[in-house]
Amino acid sequence: MHELSIIASLFEIMEEKAQEKGSKAIVSVKLQVGKLSGVVPDLLFTAFDMYKKDTLARKATLEIENIPLTIQCNTCGKTMVLDDIVFICSECGSHDLKTVTGTELLLEKMELEL
């Protein structure tokens, strides 16, 4: 479960930033997780709850925004959201595509108690 190592790294960053601000606690955390990030959101929730004990985030909530897979066709220019991971343009049938969104794994926001 690599989600645990991701959360461990996230906590290092969060605690460092919280201490820089003189925070007493981390209240909430919001992550953006893309469909192609290779991360399972449910496992992130589990790892977060396991890891937060005895940290500044012990009472924190985790919110995850799931980012869909969006591609753009380099042939016709159409941008589309894919439900399935089938890389083909629905407009012209081209396979010449670029990923616009869906690979994200970002710490979007962290709310602190000062």
C-alpha positions in Angstrom: 0.0 0.0 0.0 2.0 3.0 -1.3 -0.7 5.3 0.0 0.8 5.0 3.5 4.1 6.3 2.2 2.4 9.1 0.4 0.5 10.1 3.5 3.7 9.9 5.6 5.4 12.3 3.2 2.3 14.5 3.2 2.4 14.7 7.0 6.1 15.7 6.9 5.2 18.6 4.7 2.0 19.6 6.6 3.7 19.5 10.0 6.7 21.6 8.7 4.3 24.2 7.3 2.1 24.2 10.4 5.2 24.7 12.6 6.4 27.6 10.4 3.1 29.3 10.9 3.1 28.6 14.7 0.0 26.5 14.4 -1.5 24.6 17.3 -3.3 22.1 15.1 -4.1 21.1 11.5 -7.9 21.3 11.2 -8.5 20.0 7.7 -6.7 18.9 4.6 -7.9 18.9 1.0 -6.1 16.8 -1.7 -6.7 16.6 -5.4 -6.4 13.0 -6.8 -6.5 12.4 -10.5 -8.0 9.3 -12.0 -4.6 8.3 -13.4 -2.6 9.2 -10.4 -2.2 5.6 -9.4 -3.6 6.3 -5.9 -6.8 4.8 -4.4 -8.7 7.5 -2.6 -10.2 5.1 -0.1 -6.8 3.9 0.9 -5.7 7.5 1.4 -8.5 8.0 3.9 -7.5 4.9 5.8 -3.8 5.8 5.8 -4.6 9.4 6.9 -6.7 8.2 9.8 -4.0 5.7 10.9 -1.1 8.2 10.6 -2.8 11.3 12.2 -2.7 9.9 15.7 -0.2 11.8 17.9 0.4 14.5 15.3 -0.8 18.1 14.9 -3.5 16.7 12.6 -4.9 14.2 15.2 -8.4 15.8 14.9 -8.1 16.8 11.2 -10.5 15.8 8.5 -9.4 14.8 5.0 -11.3 15.9 1.9 -10.4 14.4 -1.5 -11.4 16.0 -4.8 -11.4 13.4 -7.5 -10.1 14.8 -10.8 -11.4 13.2 -13.9 -9.3 12.1 -16.9 -9.5 14.9 -19.5 -7.7 14.7 -22.8 -7.3 16.9 -25.8 -7.0 15.7 -29.3 -4.0 17.1 -31.1 -5.6 16.4 -34.5 -9.0 18.2 -34.2 -8.5 20.1 -30.9 -11.5 18.6 -29.1 -11.2 18.4 -25.3 -13.2 15.6 -23.6 -13.6 13.8 -20.2 -13.1 10.1 -20.4 -15.0 7.7 -18.2 -13.1 4.7 -19.5 -9.4 4.7 -20.1 -9.7 4.4 -23.9 -7.4 6.9 -25.5 -9.3 7.7 -28.7 -10.9 11.0 -29.8 -14.7 10.7 -29.8 -14.8 13.3 -32.5 -12.3 12.2 -35.2 -11.0 8.8 -34.0 -7.4 10.0 -33.6 -5.0 8.5 -31.1 -2.9 11.6 -31.1 -4.0 12.9 -27.7 -2.5 14.7 -24.7 -3.6 14.4 -21.1 -5.0 17.7 -19.7 -6.1 16.5 -16.2 -6.2 13.3 -14.3 -2.6 12.7 -13.2 -2.7 15.1 -10.2 -1.8 14.3 -6.6 -1.8 17.7 -5.0 -2.1 19.1 -1.5 -4.7 21.8 -2.4 -5.5 23.3 1.0 -4.6 22.9 4.6 -6.6 24.7 7.4 -4.7 25.5 10.5 -5.6 26.5 14.1 -3.4 29.3 15.2 
